[in-house]
Amino acid sequence: MISEEQLDKFRVSGETIRVVRDGMEVNDVHGIVVAWDESSVVIRRPNRRVVKLSRVYSYAPVSEERVNPLEDTESNHS
């Protein structure tokens, strides 16, 4: 789960982030952090629509390489 400090850093900087929800890159959400609570984060997408996502997803700047959440679980089963 992403920490309060990380979320606040993203909100203050206004940096575009990537939210990785599953193994398919097409399902990633790009946008800026607007608000959050104990269990969710509100992201404003480039088209100005707002989405509310779970904090358990992977949050990282768009400038960083995408991390596939399924790679960790697949490597543990091999």
N, C-alpha and C positions, 0 to 999 in steps of 0.2 A: 504494500500500500504506500502511496506517495505521501511524504510528510508535509506538515503545515508550512515548514520553512521553504521547501522546494516549490510548493504552490505559490507562496507569497513572492518568491524570487521571480517566477514566471509572470505573475500578475503585474508586478512593479515594472519589470523590464519591457513588457508588451511583446515579448518574443513569441513567434509562431511555434507551436509545439505539435508533435505527432502523438496521437493516442493509438496504440496498437491493441486491438481487441481480440484478434485471432491470427491464424497463420496466413490469411490472404491480405496482401497489401492494399487491394482495392477497398477493403473495409476499414482502413485507417481513417481517423478523423483528424483534420488539420485545423488549427485555429488558435485563439488566444484565451488564456484563463481569465474568466470574469469573476467567478465566486465559487465557494465550496462550503460543504458542511462535513459532518463526521463520516458520511458514507458516499457522497457524490461530489462531482465537479461540474461546473457550468462552463462550457466552451463556446465562444462566438466564432463561427466558421467564416471563411472569406465572403460567402454570400450573405452575411449578416444574420443568418439564422442561428439560433441558440440551441445547443443540445446539452442534456444532463446525462453524465456518464458516471459509472461506478469508479471509486478510487482504487479498486484492485487492478485495473488495467495498467499497462506500461505507458508512462508519460516521459517524453524526451524531446529536446529541441529538434526541429526539422533539419537543422544543419548537421546533426549527428546521423550516423548510419543506422538504418532500421534494425531493430533487434527482434527476431522471430521468437515469440514465447514458446512455440512448440519445439524448438531445437533443444532446449534444456530438458524437457520431459522425454524426448526421443533418445537423447544421448544417455539418460539414466537407465533406460530399458535395454540398451544394447549390451 
